[in-house]
């Protein structure tokens, strides 16, 4: 049995917030802002990859957002032992 995508992965809220706040007009611009590749952003958006602890920390460093806010906007369950 698979978990519905919206229950585990929903990055649009987080990524759309970042794009709006930092005036980024595309996923490519977001990828550059986060020092990630465009395919990585695409895989996260499509639920084929999760938001890694490293990416969470990078978003924190770049934006100053609270880690709890990043995680809640992304709506992904991350076990404590991975952080």
C-alpha positions as a printed Julia matrix, in Angstrom:
83×3 Matrix{Float64}:
  0.0    0.0     0.0
  1.41   3.37   -0.93
  1.07   6.62    0.96
 -0.8    9.36   -0.92
  1.67  11.9    -2.28
  0.0   14.9    -0.63
  0.38  13.25    2.76
  4.17  12.98    2.61
  5.43  15.35   -0.09
  3.97  18.77   -0.73
  6.86  21.08   -1.52
  4.92  23.62   -3.54
  3.99  25.67   -0.47
  7.61  25.96    0.67
  9.12  26.49   -2.76
  6.38  28.92   -3.83
  6.93  30.9    -0.63
 10.67  31.12   -1.33
 10.12  32.1    -4.96
  7.69  34.85   -4.0
  9.74  36.2    -1.07
 13.02  36.31   -3.0
 11.49  37.3    -6.36
 12.54  34.08   -8.1
 10.56  33.56  -11.27
 11.27  29.91  -11.98
 12.33  26.6   -10.49
 15.68  27.14  -12.22
 16.18  30.43  -10.32
 15.13  28.68   -7.1
 17.65  25.92   -7.77
 20.43  28.49   -8.2
 19.32  30.3    -5.02
 19.46  27.01   -3.08
 22.7   25.84   -4.75
 20.88  22.79   -6.08
 20.37  21.47   -9.57
 17.14  22.12  -11.45
 16.5   18.35  -11.72
 16.81  18.06   -7.92
 14.14  20.74   -7.43
 11.97  18.97  -10.01
 12.34  15.6    -8.27
 11.41  17.16   -4.93
  8.4   18.91   -6.49
  7.25  15.66   -8.11
  7.59  13.63   -4.91
 10.37  11.43   -6.22
 12.81  12.83   -3.68
 12.38  14.23   -0.23
 13.73  17.38    1.27
 17.03  16.27    2.8
 18.33  17.51    6.15
 21.18  19.15    4.22
 18.69  21.08    2.05
 16.7   22.09    5.15
 19.86  23.51    6.74
 20.8   25.3     3.54
 17.35  26.91    3.33
 17.78  27.93    6.97
 21.21  29.45    6.26
 20.03  31.3     3.15
 16.73  32.59    4.53
 16.87  32.56    8.31
 13.57  30.65    8.4
 13.04  28.47   11.45
 13.67  24.8    10.74
 10.23  23.98   12.16
  8.66  26.4     9.65
 10.61  24.89    6.76
  9.52  21.39    7.73
  5.89  22.37    8.27
  5.69  24.24    4.96
  7.17  21.24    3.2
  4.81  18.86    5.01
  7.25  15.99    5.01
  7.77  13.65    7.9
 11.47  13.54    8.77
 12.63  11.32   11.58
 14.56  13.05   14.36
 17.57  10.72   14.0
 18.19  12.06   10.47
 18.57  15.61   11.77
